[in-house]
Amino acid sequence: MKKTVINVALLSILLNAQLMAEELEIKLIDESEKSALFQQGNIEGTIIGCHDNAFKKELACAKKPKDAILSKLPTSQQIESTDLKNDDEREQIKMQLANILAELNHLKTAQKADRETIKQLKTVISELSPKLKIEKEKELIVSKQVIQEKIKRITPKLSKSKVPTLIDKKIKEISRTPNSVTIEVQRNESLSTYAEAYYGDNRKYYRIFQANKHILPASMILTIGDILTIPLD
């Protein structure tokens, strides 16, 4: 029983760490000259889209709302570097998971999010109840591997494809002015997609991020349905 409680405590700690990071001010450095993104240009209206498992953040595919939320789950590396005997770190993870759960519950109300995923997160958080005492040394034998596996079960699976997606459809424009275009994010689109389409240079994705950083996460992960402003001046 105590081991189960400890396992849950670890998950709880992982949730908080990411929330704290998201509160920090986003600082973006223009590294367009260093970009090695592969693009073929706009041929007969077809543009290059995203990588499903892109190494470069600006090429990450737009995600469904639930998957965008779950992308905030702690990574295996984050768990590995966590001191499981530290009360503050365990509490941080619990907060991180609780915030993800809150977002999923909100989405559930609006769009009927995956109930099984919500159930799994609730189970993990309940095991991290602060009412249960955890002995520091002898009983705090928490397997990081167990925590990592639980997170992996909830995390959306990524495609192994590293080939850019071709987009035959037009970008969905909501409105246009002489200085900007307002668009709605669709499947298989990324910041680089828009930079190529509107600037003729996918490396200028940072201009779009700067114009929308008040609504975009530092990960640059777009959510299908997001409304973005593309500066034209």
Buried (B, 14 or more C-beta within 10 A) or exposed (E): EBBEBBBBBBBBBBBBBBBEBEEEEEEEEEEBEEBEBEBEEEEEEEBBBBBBBBEBBBBBBBBBBBBBBBBBBBBBEBBEEBEBEEEEBBBBBBBBBBBBBEBBEEBBEEEEBBEEBBEBBBEBBEBBEEEBEBEEEEEBEBEBEBBBEBBEEBBBEBEEEEEBBEBEEEBEEEEEEEEBBBBBBBBBBBBBBBBBBBBEBBBBBBBBBEBBBEEBBBBBBBBBEBEBBBBEE
